[in-house]
Amino acid sequence: MKDDVTETLRATAQILDRFLAQYEPLRETPWTVPPGSPLAGDDAKTDPYQVSHSAQHAIQAAIVATRSRSSTSTSTCPAS
């Protein structure tokens, strides 16, 4: 049983490593809000909470979801 758990954890770590490598560029993309834009105005009104952060997260989640659906790779989940 211990070997099964170890193998499952190893396989999960490999999946996570591939995922992080694939989406790392999204995390490093600079996100700037143009001064004077409606989003900049929203950020100013909601300070210290930035509406632009929510927008950025939603856009990145949509990109990740779209790429995941269009991926041709098969799942390597040990449970399947």
DAPEGI-V416180 format. One record per pair of residues at least 12 apart in sequence whose C-alpha atoms are under 8 Angstrom apart, sorted by sequence separation. I is the first residue (numbers start at 0). GAP is how many residues later the second one is. D is the distance in Angstrom with one decimal. If there is no record, write none. Layout:
BEGIN
[[I/GAP/D] [I/GAP/D]]
END
This chain:
BEGIN
[[38/12/7.2] [39/12/7.6] [38/13/6.3] [32/19/7.3] [30/25/7.6] [25/34/7.1] [22/41/7.6] [14/61/7.5] [14/62/7.8] [10/65/7.9] [11/65/7.2] [10/66/7.3] [11/66/7.9] [10/67/6.8] [7/70/6.3]]
END
